[in-house]
Amino acid sequence: MSDLVVIVYPSEAKAEKMRTKLASLQKEYLLELGDAVIAVKREDGKVKLNQLVNTTATGALRGGFWGTLIGMIFLMPLLGAAIGAASGAVGGALSDYGINDAFMKELAANLHPGDAALFLQVKKMTGDKVLDAIRGTGGVVLKTSLDDSKEKALRDAIAAAPPASVSGTPHAA
């Protein structure tokens, strides 16, 4: 079962920095994300979604491959590739992966222009290590499906002061 976490940042750059940090935690096997999308409210009031996975491009690539393969069977690989890529791109654009796009746009419509919301679908997490890694990164938790104690721990961690750098001199006890 996955959990939903939505954190609001004052800019898209700050939200992207957090998404990058979470991706590095995923590489360390401390976190498993199903989806990570940044929704930005533009000055004109429209919401732009910055998806982690571009389904249109992925669909075009897969469609092009299968179209070329089928085209080779019928001795028309270029036509097959073109038709496959076009149909794959259309299929990819119409598919929705991870968090529902309409839900993200509806929630992000309430943001101030220029703000960005980071939508996370968290499949698994090593809680204490992830919270330590994101301590003091800022942002405001807007919505979660976490239980109350986990949500409070998340709010406290991102709002806390950043960890102090370790110096080589010991402190007196």
C-alpha positions in Angstrom: 0.0 0.0 0.0 1.3 3.5 -0.9 1.1 6.7 1.0 0.5 10.1 -0.5 2.5 13.1 0.7 2.1 16.7 -0.7 4.7 19.4 0.3 4.4 23.0 -0.8 7.5 25.0 -1.7 7.9 28.7 -2.6 9.5 27.9 -5.9 9.8 25.1 -8.5 13.5 25.0 -7.9 13.1 24.2 -4.2 10.6 21.4 -5.0 13.0 20.0 -7.7 15.9 20.0 -5.2 13.8 18.0 -2.7 12.7 15.6 -5.5 16.4 15.1 -6.4 17.3 14.5 -2.8 14.5 11.9 -2.5 15.7 10.2 -5.7 19.2 9.8 -4.2 17.6 8.3 -1.1 15.9 5.9 -3.4 19.2 4.9 -4.9 20.4 4.1 -1.4 17.3 1.8 -0.9 16.0 3.9 2.0 12.9 4.9 0.0 10.7 3.6 -2.8 8.7 6.1 -4.7 5.8 5.1 -7.0 5.6 8.7 -8.4 7.0 12.1 -7.7 5.3 15.0 -9.5 5.9 18.8 -9.2 2.8 21.0 -9.8 3.5 24.7 -10.3 0.9 27.4 -10.3 1.9 29.9 -13.0 1.3 33.6 -12.8 -1.7 33.2 -15.2 -3.4 30.9 -12.7 -2.8 27.7 -14.7 -1.2 24.6 -13.2 1.7 22.9 -14.9 2.6 19.3 -14.0 6.3 18.3 -14.1 6.1 14.5 -14.3 8.9 12.2 -13.3 8.0 9.9 -16.2 7.1 11.4 -19.6 4.5 8.9 -20.8 4.2 10.4 -24.2 7.9 9.9 -25.0 7.9 6.5 -23.5 4.9 5.5 -25.5 6.4 6.8 -28.7 9.6 4.9 -28.1 7.8 1.6 -27.4 5.5 2.2 -30.3 8.4 2.9 -32.7 10.1 -0.3 -31.6 7.1 -2.5 -32.1 6.1 -0.7 -35.3 9.6 -1.2 -36.8 9.5 -4.9 -35.8 6.1 -5.5 -37.4 7.1 -3.3 -40.4 10.1 -5.6 -41.0 7.8 -8.6 -41.2 5.8 -6.9 -43.9 8.9 -5.3 -45.5 7.9 -1.7 -44.6 10.0 -0.9 -41.5 9.9 2.9 -41.9 6.1 3.1 -42.3 5.7 0.6 -39.4 8.0 2.7 -37.2 6.2 5.9 -38.0 2.8 4.5 -37.4 4.0 2.7 -34.2 5.6 5.8 -32.8 2.5 8.0 -33.5 0.1 5.5 -32.0 2.4 4.9 -29.0 2.7 8.7 -28.4 -1.1 9.1 -28.4 -1.5 6.1 -26.1 1.2 7.5 -23.7 -0.3 10.9 -23.7 -3.7 9.5 -22.8 -2.4 7.2 -20.0 -2.1 8.3 -16.4 0.7 6.8 -14.3 0.9 7.0 -10.5 -0.9 9.9 -8.9 -4.1 11.1 -10.6 -3.4 14.2 -12.7 -6.9 15.8 -12.2 -6.4 15.5 -8.4 -3.0 17.2 -8.5 -4.3 20.0 -10.7 -7.3 20.6 -8.4 -5.2 20.7 -5.3 -2.5 22.9 -6.9 -5.1 25.4 -8.1 -5.3 26.6 -4.5 -1.6 27.6 -4.4 -0.2 31.1 -4.7 1.2 31.9 -8.1 4.9 30.8 -8.3 4.5 28.2 -5.5 5.1 24.5 -6.3 3.7 21.4 -4.7 5.7 18.2 -4.6 3.3 15.2 -4.8 4.9 11.9 -3.6 3.5 8.4 -3.8 5.7 6.6 -1.2 5.6 2.8 -1.5 8.2 2.0 1.2 10.4 4.0 3.5 13.0 3.6 6.2 11.4 6.3 8.3 14.1 7.4 10.7 16.8 7.6 8.1 14.7 9.4 5.6 13.5 11.9 8.1 17.1 12.6 9.2 18.1 13.1 5.6 15.4 15.6 4.8 15.6 17.5 8.2 15.5 21.2 7.7 14.8 21.2 4.0 11.8 23.5 4.4 8.4 23.4 2.8 4.9 23.0 4.3 3.1 19.7 4.4 -0.2 20.3 2.7 -1.7 16.8 2.7 -0.8 13.2 3.6 -2.4 9.8 4.0 0.1 9.1 6.9 -1.2 8.4 10.4 -1.0 11.3 12.8 2.3 10.4 14.5 4.1 9.9 11.1 2.7 13.1 9.7 3.8 15.0 12.8 7.3 13.5 12.5 7.4 14.6 8.9 6.2 18.1 9.6 8.8 18.4 12.4 11.6 17.1 10.3 11.2 19.4 7.3 10.5 22.5 9.5 13.5 21.8 11.8 16.7 23.7 11.6 19.2 22.1 9.2 21.7 19.8 10.8 24.8 21.6 12.0 28.0 20.7 10.3 30.3 18.4 12.2 33.5 20.1 13.4 36.7 18.4 14.4 36.8 19.9 18.0 35.0 18.0 20.8 32.7 20.0 23.0 33.1 20.0 26.8 30.6 17.9 28.6 
